[in-house]
Amino acid sequence: MKAFIVLDDVADSQIATDLIQLLCNCLNSGSRIILTTRDRNVLSSGGVEAIHEVKEMNFEDSLKVFSHNAFNDSHPKEDYYELSTRVVADYAKGIPLALKILGSFLRAISKKSEWESALRKLKKYPNADIQQVLRLSYDALDDDEKNILLDVACFFDRHKIEKVTRILNSCGFFADIGIKSLLDKSLISIHSNGKYIKMHSLIQEMCWKIIHEESSENGGRQIRLWNTEEVCKIFQDERDIHRVESMIVDMNEITIDPCIIIIALRKMPKLRLLAFRGNINIDLEWNRVFVEDFQLPNDLRYIEWNKCSLKFVPSICWPQKLVQLSMRGSNVQKLWDTIQMLPSLEKIDLDSCKGLIECPNLAGVTNLKKISLYGCESLQDVHPSIFSLPKIEEIRLEYCKELKRLYSDYCSPSLRCVRAIGCSNLQEFSIPMIGNHSKSLYLSSSALSEVSSTIMHLKNLTTFGINISYSLEKLPQNFARTITLMDPIKHEDDTCIILSRILPTPVFLSLNQLSFYKCKSLSKLPNNIHVLQSLQVLKLQSCHVITRLPKSIKNLRKLIKLFIDDCKMLQYVPPLPPSIIYFAARNCKSLKTISSLTSEPPKTCRASFKFYNCTKLNEDAYEAVLKDLKFRIELAASNGCSNIPFYYLPSKESILNDWFPHYYSTETSITVEVPSDHKISSCLVQQTFEIQVCMLLRKGLQRMGMDSNFWQNSTLDRS
């Protein structure tokens, strides 16, 4: 028979496999079997055909679910709307179970003041029914996974996944597989392009409750501290802190003498993770305390002390197991005087330490991979030892305005990237970057007026950033795949004249990508830009005085992508080469004229042309863009191309009414079905012109002269 079967809350992958095999053998084709589980691994190893991850419910639907349970209606009562949105947005956050339980709970409460009290109570004491369900997933974890989850809840929520994995591995956990398991069980998620770990507030509250329960069972001795009020109370009561492994303290919220907390660090031998947040005003008495009593536990793997007001960190023994040190925005002038042996330290972050004068000798930090000194405006010296560290990969020195030289007789082959943009006094760069891997060097907006011999001997850079100068013509062929140019330091000639001389040289003739960034003196690109026959990508960003692109751009036969961003005076874009498949203009508020998108008929239907916030485009520009769209759709129809072109234009009513008579109808999408023997078996198109031009309505296509034979054999299904 044909059947629809749901197997709910499957916890064992073998059971899933056996059941699926049994059912598939006895059910008719067309049957559907759905399994639900708390663990993705049950499905991925259970032989299922497809996995669907249930996402958090959106706000609108969440409010409806809550209202059905709280008010027996699809909307909240008018007087309770603000309170209802608080429950939905601040507490339940898209979890249907929480919406249902909280709605039913609050339904029995009739007064608004009682609702307010109930919501305040929920912040401190999570709902037991919700916690009981969430606890099932926690109880299924092994000890290693539980520790990782609790560390994320108390310390690493919304931190980079790479950083969390690295630090927890150093703590002896199996973080790579552990974090994957937590993701599979939906106890954590990844957001911001896969970079940051995120935990739902209800799961975080469950973890906090578990920690408090364990603390009660151990005589009030707590392993993880994250609430500043609670931290102060623990120190006031002089409770045992010997077992503490992680601690976060907001120094702006403490109600006790900060000396008590600082001195107490020596009594926390198991402390792995430490974060001091906020500012501490340190006086002369503080300095005495630090010299005499300050001691960091040797088990520390991570120290975060941003905005530290100490000018000098005392000569202490830094933790041997330290993996990452962050002191962003601090007043510190130097880290240490003598060489520190820190074999585990991988990253140092001293961004925006405006008083930092020198970067110390790092010869003892043999595992260091990255150091960031962005915005250290007083930095005068970087010790050469940093460049020879065996594992160093990236050095960031942007906007270190007092830095005059970067030098070293030797450079580690592991060094991949040096960023020294905006170092306005940098006059010497003598770092012999070696190795066959990809390397990037950024020296834009420095005081380097000539390309040094050290730079000239570099090879196969991925990216090279530099100011425009005649000395660039000395660089060899295949020097870099991408070059980013900024305004000249010395304005010997007009910027366009300098460019016209250096473009026909070997370094540019072999270039794949060329970018112009904040070239405020560049009023136009040189006409001989067409000599760059290897160029595939061209970018212009914040070149505010450039008014037009040269007509010779159409002769860049390999150009695939053209980006123009925030060029406020740009008025004209000439025909582009037929090779172009991606064009984006953003915030070009003076752009009016586009004579035609390509100089020759395009040879591919695949293309993306976007005009964001280009509000002055004239009617001829729209005509040019839409004619190109028409041609590519015809090309798609005749060649059976599945790649539909994507066009983005500002809405312009006069144009849309002319080209698309049904633009303002309520039906904004069509599905086109054609016979299976046609070159296109199906085509799904959507028209939403205020956001994008994806496809044209039938009458618009006929108005453009689209081949009617294509449409005669098709069925239009408005939806």
Secondary structure, 3 states (H helix, E strand, C coil): CCCEEEECCCCCHHHHHHHHHHHHHHCCCCCEEEECCCCHHHHHCCCCCCCCCCCCCCHHHHHHHHHHHHHCCCCCCHHHHHHHHHHHHHHHCCCHHHHHHHHHHHHCCCCHHHHHHHHHHHHHCCCHHHHHHHHHHHHCCCHHHHHHHHHHHHHHCCCEHHHHHHHHHHCCCCHHHHHHHHHHCCCCEEECCCCEEECCHHHHHHHHHHHHHHHHHCCCCCCEECCHHHHHHHHHCCCCCCCCCEEEEECCCCCCCHHHHHHHHHHCCCCCEEEEECCCCCCHHHHHHHHHHCCCCCCCCEEEECCCCCCECCCCCCCCCCCEEECCCCCCCECCCCCCCCCCCCEEECCCCCCCCEECCCCCCCCCCEEECCCCCCCCEECHHHHHCCCCCEEECCCCCCCCEEECCCCCCCCCEEECCCCCCCCEEECCCCCCCCEEEECCCCCCCCCCHHHHCCCCEEEEEEECCHHHHHCCCCCEEEEEEECCCCCCCCHHHHHHHHCCCHHHHCCCEEEEECCCCCCCCCHHHHHCCCCCEEEEECCCCCCECCHHHHHCCCCCEEEEECCCCCCEECCECCCCCEEEEECCCCCCEECCCECCCCCCCCCEEEEECCCCCCHHHHHHHHHHHHHHHHHHHHHCCCCCCEEECCCCHHHHHHHCCCCCCCCCEEEEECCCCCCCCEEEEECECCCEECCCCHHHHHHCCCCHHHHHCCEEEEC
